[in-house]
Amino acid sequence: MYMKEVFAIGRFIRHSCDSVDFSTMSMAERMRVKYEKYWSNPDSVNMLLLIAIILNPMQKIEYVNYFLNYLFGEEKRGELKSKLSKCIKLLYQQYQSSEEASEADTQDVQANNINTDLHSIGFFLQATGRRTNTRSELDRYLQEECEPYSHKFDILNWWKVNSTRFPILGNMNREVLAIPVSMEIGLRKIFSLL
């Protein structure tokens, strides 16, 4: 959830640039220049940090859109949103294909034990007017309402409970949230006042 802090720092710096205290305003202006050096270019933003926000059920894409617009403006936000959309779909497809390969191995073993008539199942679905769900897990997840905001919200528990509904996203989430991101050195570099 590091990107949330990056957004908050940017908002604080912008607010401090309007300070009536000259020394605060001057320091904030120097910090703003350094902040924008690293965070004003949409091409330099780490997509995994944004994907981690999207995988937070309290925030999802709405939170990202709000801050992208705030940080980059309408035009750059559109570019970054498009890039983010492609990136998360590509990542999802990678996890989906590895999940399908794993299921195929399991199904090969089960196919020897169970004789399933797929033609009959297809005929049944057609006759009853039922369709299989063609929306991806990612689409279903993003279209659901965000969870209510709470300081006590346990994102890991939420994904544990909902992993049966979103198994592919659950695997994605487990790995994306486990990526260590060291902000200390980067922030020290960004905000050094030398």
FENQUI-V8465 format. One line per field, one symbol per residue. psi: psi as a letter, one per 40 degrees, with the letter a starting at -180 (. if undefined). A space follows every 10 residues. Layout:
psi = ???
//
This chain:
psi = fddddddddd dddddddeie hddddddddd ddddddddee hddehhdddd ddddeheeda dddddddddd deiddddddd dddddddddd dddddddddd dddddddddd dddhhhgddd dddddddeei iiheiidddd ddeiiiiihh dehgdddddd dedddgdddd ddddddeehh hheddddddd ehe.
//
